[in-house]
Amino acid sequence: MKNYSSSALAAATTLVLAACGGGGSDGGTATIATAYDVTAAQRHLLTDSASWTMTGSRPAGGTYTIIAAQSPLPAAVPIGGTTAYPRSRQVLTLQQTGVAPVVAAQNVFFDSQSLAIIQTEADDNTCSIATSNSALPASAAIGASGPLYSLSDRASCAIGAAATGTTTATWSLENDAGVVLLCWNATGKDAAGAVLGSTASCVQVAADGTLGTKARLTLSADGLTTTARNY
C-alpha cells in the first residue's frame, strides 16, 4: 500500500489539493512495545490482501475519502530484467462528492531476500527504477527512521525511456496518540530537481510486524497539505 511513486499519486494529489472546486489485527494501541519488526511489516505487503479507508478535509473546503488497497501478485520479471521478483498490487482510490473517482494503481517489485523495492510499474505506463534501496530492520524503536529508496522516474515503461524526475523515500516508526504507525515518506522531484510534492503513507503496525486496521495519509504540494485518517 505504501510505496507510490510521485507519478502514481499525481492525479489524486492534484485533485485533493486543488484551490478550486480492511487491514489485519488491531496491533499497536493496547500496548506500546519497545521494538518493532518493520521488515516483517514490509513482507506483509507481499503476502496479505488488505484495504484502509480514510477521510480528510480539502484545503479549499469539503471532504474526501481515500481507499488504499494492496494484494499479492505472482512473481514477474521487471522492465529490463532477467530474473522474476515478488510483486504487490497497490491501488489508491480518491472519492469526492460530485467528482468521478480518481484511481492511481501500480505494481511494486521487491527484492526476494531483502524486500527492498527495486521497481514500480504504474497503470498509466510510467515506471520508476531504483537507483538505490535499503532493507528495513528487524528491530526498530518508536522514533527510528532510515532510507528506503531512490527511484528514477521514467516517461514510460519502455527500455531506455527518458527520465522525468526522481522519487526518494524514507521510513519512520511513529506513535500518533497511542497508534503505532510505520510510515513510508516519499518526495517527488522533476528533472530539474524542483519538488513536485510529497506523501507520508502510514499504517498501524504491531511489534511482530502485523499490519493493523488504522492508517494515515498526508499529501503535500504547492505549499498545501492535507491529511486523511481513519482514527
C-alpha positions in Angstrom: 0.0 0.0 0.0 2.7 2.4 0.9 5.3 2.9 -1.9 3.6 5.0 -4.5 6.0 6.9 -6.8 5.2 10.6 -7.5 3.7 9.7 -10.9 1.2 7.3 -9.3 -0.1 9.8 -6.8 0.0 12.9 -9.1 -3.7 12.8 -10.1 -5.0 12.2 -6.6 -2.8 14.9 -5.0 -3.7 17.5 -7.6 -7.5 16.9 -7.1 -7.4 16.9 -3.3 -5.2 20.0 -3.0 -6.7 22.0 -5.9 -7.7 25.5 -5.0 -11.0 25.1 -6.9 -14.0 23.5 -7.0 -9.5 -3.8 6.0 -6.4 -4.5 7.4 -5.2 -7.1 9.8 -5.3 -7.2 13.6 -5.6 -4.0 15.7 -2.0 -4.0 16.7 -0.3 -1.1 18.4 -3.0 0.5 20.5 -3.3 -1.7 23.6 0.4 -2.0 24.4 3.3 0.1 23.1 6.2 -2.3 22.5 9.9 -1.4 22.8 10.8 -2.9 19.5 9.0 -3.5 16.2 9.9 -5.9 13.3 9.4 -3.4 10.5 10.9 -5.7 7.9 8.2 -8.2 8.7 5.7 -5.4 8.1 7.2 -4.8 4.6 6.8 -8.5 3.9 3.0 -8.2 4.7 2.8 -6.0 1.6 3.6 -9.1 -0.5 1.6 -11.7 1.4 -1.6 -10.0 2.5 -4.7 -8.5 0.8 -6.0 -5.6 2.8 -7.5 -2.1 2.5 -7.8 1.0 4.5 -10.5 3.7 4.1 -9.5 7.2 5.3 -11.2 10.6 5.3 -9.8 14.1 5.2 -10.7 17.8 4.5 -9.6 19.6 1.4 -7.7 22.9 1.9 -10.2 24.5 -0.5 -13.2 23.1 1.5 -15.1 19.9 1.5 -14.1 16.4 2.4 -12.8 13.4 0.6 -12.3 9.7 1.1 -9.2 7.7 0.1 -9.2 4.0 -0.1 -5.7 2.3 -0.1 -5.7 -1.3 -1.0 -3.0 -4.0 -1.6 -2.9 -7.5 -2.8 -0.1 -10.0 -3.6 0.8 -10.8 -7.2 2.7 -13.6 -8.9 6.4 -13.0 -9.3 7.4 -11.4 -12.6 10.4 -10.0 -14.5 10.7 -6.2 -14.2 11.4 -4.0 -17.2 15.0 -4.6 -18.4 15.5 -7.6 -16.1 16.1 -11.3 -16.5 15.0 -12.5 -13.0 11.5 -12.8 -11.7 10.8 -10.9 -8.4 7.9 -10.9 -6.0 5.3 -8.2 -6.5 2.5 -6.4 -4.8 -0.5 -4.7 -6.4 -1.3 -1.3 -4.8 -4.3 0.8 -5.6 -5.3 4.2 -4.3 -8.8 5.5 -4.9 -9.9 9.1 -4.3 -13.6 9.8 -3.9 -15.3 13.2 -3.6 -19.0 14.1 -3.9 -19.8 15.2 -7.4 -16.5 14.1 -8.8 -15.6 11.0 -10.7 -13.3 8.7 -8.6 -9.6 9.0 -9.3 -7.6 5.8 -9.2 -3.8 5.5 -9.0 -2.6 1.9 -9.3 0.8 0.3 -9.7 2.7 -3.0 -9.3 5.7 -2.9 -7.0 8.7 -5.3 -7.3 10.6 -6.3 -4.2 14.0 -8.0 -3.8 13.4 -11.6 -2.9 15.8 -11.6 0.1 16.0 -8.0 1.5 12.5 -7.0 0.4 13.9 -3.7 -0.8 11.9 -2.0 -3.5 13.5 -2.4 -6.9 10.9 -1.0 -9.4 7.3 0.3 -9.8 5.1 0.0 -12.8 2.1 2.2 -12.8 -1.1 1.6 -14.8 -0.5 4.8 -16.8 2.5 3.1 -18.3 5.1 5.0 -16.3 7.8 3.2 -14.4 10.3 4.1 -11.7 13.5 2.2 -11.3 15.6 2.1 -8.1 19.0 3.7 -8.2 19.5 2.8 -4.5 17.4 1.0 -2.0 17.6 -0.3 1.6 16.0 -3.0 3.7 14.0 -2.2 6.8 15.4 -3.5 10.1 14.1 -6.5 12.0 14.0 -4.4 15.2 13.2 -0.7 15.5 12.2 1.6 18.3 9.5 4.3 18.0 11.1 7.4 16.7 13.5 5.4 14.4 13.8 6.2 10.7 16.1 5.5 7.8 16.5 5.5 4.0 14.1 3.4 1.9 14.8 4.0 -1.8 15.7 6.5 -4.6 13.8 5.9 -7.8 14.5 7.3 -11.3 11.0 8.1 -12.7 10.7 7.3 -16.4 8.4 8.7 -19.1 7.2 5.2 -19.9 7.9 1.5 -19.2 9.9 1.1 -22.4 13.6 0.2 -22.0 15.6 3.4 -22.4 12.7 5.7 -21.7 13.7 9.2 -20.7 14.0 10.1 -17.0 11.4 12.7 -15.9 12.4 13.1 -12.3 13.1 11.2 -9.1 11.2 9.9 -6.1 13.1 9.5 -2.8 11.7 7.8 0.3 12.5 7.1 3.9 10.7 5.0 6.5 9.8 6.1 10.0 8.2 4.5 13.1 5.8 6.9 14.9 3.5 7.0 17.9 0.4 9.0 16.9 -1.7 9.4 20.1 -1.2 5.7 21.0 -1.4 4.4 17.5 2.0 3.0 16.4 2.5 3.7 12.7 5.0 2.5 10.1 5.3 5.3 7.6 6.7 5.4 4.1 7.7 9.1 3.3 8.2 9.9 -0.3 9.2 13.2 -2.1 8.9 13.6 -5.9 11.1 16.0 -7.9 11.0 16.9 -11.6 14.0 16.5 -14.0 15.3 19.9 -12.9 15.2 19.0 -9.2 12.2 21.1 -8.3 10.0 19.4 -5.6 6.6 18.3 -7.1 5.1 17.1 -3.8 5.4 14.6 -1.0 3.4 11.9 0.6 3.6 10.3 4.1 1.8 6.9 3.9 1.4 5.3 7.3 -0.2 2.1 8.6 -0.7 0.7 12.1 1.9 -2.0 13.0 2.3 -4.4 15.9 5.6 -5.5 17.4 5.7 -8.6 15.2 5.1 -6.6 12.1 1.4 -7.4 11.7 -0.4 -4.6 9.9 -3.4 -3.1 11.8 -6.7 -1.5 10.8 -5.7 2.1 11.3 -4.0 4.3 8.6 -3.0 7.8 7.9 -2.0 9.5 4.6 -0.6 13.0 4.2 -0.4 14.7 0.8 1.6 17.9 0.2 2.0 20.0 -3.0 2.3 23.7 -3.9 2.5 24.8 -0.3 -0.7 23.0 0.7 -1.0 19.9 2.9 -3.9 17.7 3.8 -4.1 14.5 6.0 -6.6 11.7 5.8 -7.0 9.1 8.5 -9.5 6.5 9.9 -9.0 7.1 13.7 
